[in-house]
Amino acid sequence: MGALNAGLVDRVPKQDRSRATRQRLLEAAVACLAEHGWAGSTVSVVAERAGVSRGAAQHHFPTREDLFTAAVEYVAEQRSTALRALFPDGPADRRAVVSALVDLYTGPLFRAALHLWVAASNEDQLRPRVTELEARVGRETHHIAVELLDADESRPGVRETVQGLLDMARGLGLANLLTDDGARRERVVAQWGRILDGVLDRPRADPLPRTDPRPLRD
């Protein structure tokens, strides 16, 4: 029994070290991808930044594609957790929620994801992984947005408005890659808060305003 207990004690620190190594690799991969892009982010570069050997990196992630898709997914999950933690009591002030959602697209995660998307457009082996990852991250972000905005997507136009908010946030993230777009971003966030108030608070009996002059068809 004593030998068994000693073995368990020996294994726990090793498991902890393995998890810590994996996390360092994931964080280093995202940082490298954000700073150097796909071409400059090799497994060796990531391993050096994480302070581990190339062999240790490949033990956790056999291929480069495994490493980078796992890295972006890991940080996406971390950001989702952080977003929920900002509003632990659920639905919150809409402008604050819009601002928090926009922040998701102006940090290193978005920059890293963008490099991954560009690489996936030219790498057949990488494309299906990134497409699947983006779909899952997109669904999770949409779900969080609906929850925090207390949006009823059974009502006409609500789902499209929430998705439009996320598409807008992605566009602001792209603009922020080249210049500090903070001042304009603040004005856009305020306007989207007003748009959401108008759509989400509209009485159910009121139809959405028609903008297309063409007749509706069955």
C-alpha positions in Angstrom: 0.0 0.0 0.0 2.9 2.3 0.9 4.4 1.8 -2.6 1.1 2.5 -4.2 0.6 5.8 -2.3 4.2 6.8 -3.2 3.4 6.2 -6.8 0.3 8.4 -6.7 2.3 11.2 -5.0 4.9 10.9 -7.8 2.3 11.0 -10.6 0.3 14.1 -9.4 3.2 16.6 -9.8 4.1 15.1 -13.2 0.5 15.6 -14.3 0.5 19.1 -13.0 3.7 19.8 -14.9 2.3 18.3 -18.1 -0.8 20.6 -17.8 1.3 23.6 -17.2 3.6 22.8 -20.2 0.5 22.4 -22.4 -0.9 25.7 -21.3 2.4 27.5 -21.8 2.6 26.1 -25.3 -1.0 27.2 -26.1 -0.4 30.7 -24.8 2.9 31.0 -26.6 1.4 29.8 -29.9 -1.3 32.5 -29.8 1.2 35.2 -29.0 3.5 34.0 -31.8 0.6 33.8 -34.3 -0.5 37.3 -33.3 3.0 38.8 -33.6 4.6 36.9 -36.5 1.7 35.4 -38.5 1.4 31.8 -39.7 4.7 31.8 -41.7 6.8 33.0 -38.8 5.1 30.7 -36.2 6.8 27.3 -36.3 6.7 24.7 -33.6 10.3 25.5 -32.8 9.6 29.2 -32.3 6.6 28.4 -30.1 8.6 25.9 -28.1 11.4 28.3 -27.5 9.0 31.0 -26.4 7.2 28.6 -24.0 10.6 27.5 -22.6 10.2 23.8 -23.5 12.0 21.6 -26.0 10.6 20.9 -29.5 10.2 17.3 -28.5 8.1 18.2 -25.5 5.9 20.4 -27.8 5.4 17.6 -30.2 4.5 15.2 -27.4 1.5 17.4 -26.7 0.8 18.5 -30.3 2.1 16.1 -32.9 1.5 18.6 -35.8 1.7 22.3 -36.3 -2.0 22.3 -37.2 -2.9 20.6 -33.9 -0.9 23.2 -32.0 -2.4 26.3 -33.5 -6.0 25.2 -33.8 -5.9 24.1 -30.1 -4.3 27.4 -29.1 -6.9 29.6 -30.7 -9.7 27.4 -29.3 -8.1 27.5 -25.8 -7.9 31.3 -25.7 -11.5 31.6 -27.2 -12.7 29.5 -24.3 -10.8 31.6 -21.9 -12.3 34.8 -23.4 -15.8 33.3 -23.2 -15.3 32.5 -19.6 -14.0 36.0 -18.9 -17.0 37.6 -20.7 -19.5 35.6 -18.6 -17.5 36.6 -15.5 -18.0 40.3 -16.3 -21.8 39.8 -15.9 -22.2 37.1 -13.3 -25.8 38.0 -12.7 -26.9 37.4 -16.3 -28.5 40.1 -18.5 -26.8 43.5 -18.1 -26.8 47.0 -19.4 -26.9 46.7 -23.2 -24.2 49.3 -23.9 -21.8 47.5 -21.4 -22.6 44.2 -23.1 -21.9 45.6 -26.6 -18.6 47.1 -25.4 -17.5 43.8 -23.9 -18.4 41.9 -27.1 -16.5 44.4 -29.2 -13.5 43.9 -26.9 -13.5 40.3 -27.8 -12.5 41.3 -31.3 -9.8 43.9 -30.5 -7.3 41.7 -28.5 -4.6 39.2 -29.4 -7.1 36.4 -29.8 -8.7 38.1 -32.8 -5.4 38.9 -34.3 -4.2 35.3 -33.9 -7.5 34.0 -35.3 -7.2 36.2 -38.3 -3.8 34.9 -39.2 -5.1 31.4 -38.8 -8.0 32.1 -41.1 -5.7 33.5 -43.8 -3.4 30.4 -43.5 -6.5 28.1 -43.7 -7.6 29.7 -46.9 -4.4 28.4 -48.5 -3.8 25.2 -46.5 -6.1 22.3 -47.4 -5.0 20.4 -44.3 -5.8 23.3 -42.0 -9.0 24.6 -43.6 -11.5 22.0 -42.2 -10.2 22.3 -38.7 -10.4 26.1 -38.7 -13.8 26.1 -40.3 -15.1 23.8 -37.6 -13.4 25.8 -34.9 -14.8 29.1 -36.2 -18.3 27.6 -36.3 -18.2 26.5 -32.7 -16.7 29.7 -31.4 -19.3 31.7 -33.4 -22.2 29.7 -32.0 -20.8 30.1 -28.4 -20.3 33.9 -28.8 -23.8 34.3 -30.3 -25.3 32.3 -27.4 -23.5 34.4 -24.8 -24.7 37.6 -26.6 -28.3 36.5 -26.6 -28.1 35.5 -23.0 -26.5 38.7 -21.8 -28.8 40.9 -23.9 -31.8 39.0 -22.7 -32.9 38.8 -26.3 -35.9 36.8 -27.4 -34.9 35.3 -30.8 -38.4 34.0 -31.4 -39.3 37.6 -32.3 -38.8 38.8 -35.9 -35.5 40.5 -36.6 -34.0 39.8 -33.2 -31.6 37.0 -34.3 -30.4 39.0 -37.2 -29.8 42.1 -35.1 -27.7 40.1 -32.6 -25.7 38.6 -35.4 -25.3 42.0 -37.0 -23.9 43.2 -33.7 -21.3 40.4 -33.8 -20.5 41.1 -37.5 -20.0 44.8 -36.6 -17.7 43.9 -33.7 -15.6 41.8 -36.1 -15.4 44.7 -38.5 -14.2 47.0 -35.7 -11.6 44.4 -34.8 -10.3 44.5 -38.4 -10.1 48.3 -38.4 -8.2 48.2 -35.1 -5.5 46.1 -36.6 -4.1 49.1 -38.5 -4.8 52.0 -36.3 -6.2 52.8 -32.8 -9.8 53.1 -33.6 -10.9 53.7 -30.0 -12.7 57.1 -30.5 -14.9 55.9 -33.4 -15.5 52.6 -31.7 -17.0 54.3 -28.7 -19.5 56.2 -30.9 -20.4 53.0 -32.8 -20.9 51.1 -29.5 -23.2 53.8 -28.2 -25.2 53.7 -31.5 -25.5 49.9 -31.3 -26.8 50.2 -27.8 -29.6 52.4 -29.1 -30.3 50.1 -32.0 -30.7 47.1 -29.6 -33.0 49.1 -27.3 -35.2 49.8 -30.3 -35.3 46.3 -31.6 -35.4 44.3 -28.3 -37.9 46.6 -26.5 -40.3 46.9 -29.5 -43.7 45.6 -28.5 -44.4 42.2 -30.0 -47.4 43.4 -31.9 -45.4 46.0 -33.8 -44.0 44.6 -37.1 -40.5 45.5 -38.1 -40.3 48.4 -40.5 -40.1 47.4 -44.1 -37.1 48.7 -46.0 -37.4 46.7 -49.2 -40.1 48.2 -51.5 -40.5 44.9 -53.4 -43.6 42.9 -52.6 -43.2 39.9 -50.3 -43.5 36.5 -51.9 -44.5 33.2 -50.4 
